[in-house]
Amino acid sequence: MKSVTACLLSSIAFLAFASAPALPQESSAVPNFAPDSMAGWVGFNGAGPFFEAAPGHTPAPVVSDPAHPFTPNGTGNQPTFRIADLTNPNLKPETRARMKKDIDEILAGKVAFTPGSSCLLGGVPMFMAQGGPNPVRFIQTPKEVWMIIESDQQVRRVYMNVPHSKNPKPSYFGESVGHYEGDTLVVDTIGLGDKTIADIYRTPHSNKLHVTERWRMTDGGKGMEVVFSAEDPDNWYEPWWGMRRYRRVSVEHEEIVCAENNSNNIFDYHIPEAKTADF
């Protein structure tokens, strides 16, 4: 079943891309992010999906607090949660205070929130961090580009060559519109609700968040990178810039679902639970 799913997704992507009408002047430069039936993309730093600083751009993303280094599972040492470096000068005082309260609680024993552990959608730009250990896949058509990650089958839809709605209703992935600039897919996203976090350090944002991404392939098609800016006047003084790099892999598409019993284990990830049976 996994093989059928993978072949179906990638075949749709290839056929839709191949059948797209030629674009004037730059049609030959439009990237094909799904050139074969098994193509996916995983993060270079998949075990630690932090955002890198984007060369030539400032301010930089929030990074790890050197006083509390992150220790992942499987190292033989006690795993830890990710702790943000609050000395980042781009954080507004209210945002820094909110993050400090969260950090103090975690250092005192609270379980740190992550969308994946809590069975929630990642939002944007967090989607780029979640797509790392598990492959990101693309379906490209003339009117839409879909970005799919295996974790909980999350799908982003980018509507091509159209303007934004006048007042999009806030949602987890917001409203994304895009276009190609030569070999680059440019995506502009607004309408993002404030229930998500901006990065793996749980940096908050408001529903004023505006994210612009530029996706392109590198290393002769073996690599891919996205450089993006995130603007939110309620939480940051200036738009900050980040980068995420990926490498191409050839793997089956798997269905990865969140473990609904996480909330009944020793840790409470605050997973939504139905109070009555669905059927």
Secondary structure, DSSP 8 states (H G I E B T S, - for coil): -HHHHHHHHHHHHHHHHHTS---TTTGGGS--S--STTEEEEETTTTS---B--TT--S----B-TTS----TTSSS------B-TT-TTB-HHHHHHHHHHHHHHHTT-----TTTTT----TTHHHHHTTTS-EEEEE-SSEEEEEETBTTEEEEEEET----SS---BSS-EEEEEEETTEEEEEEE-B-TTS-SSTT-----TT-EEEEEEEEEGGGTEEEEEEEEE-TTTBSS-EEEEEEEEEEE-----B---GGGGGSSS-------SS---
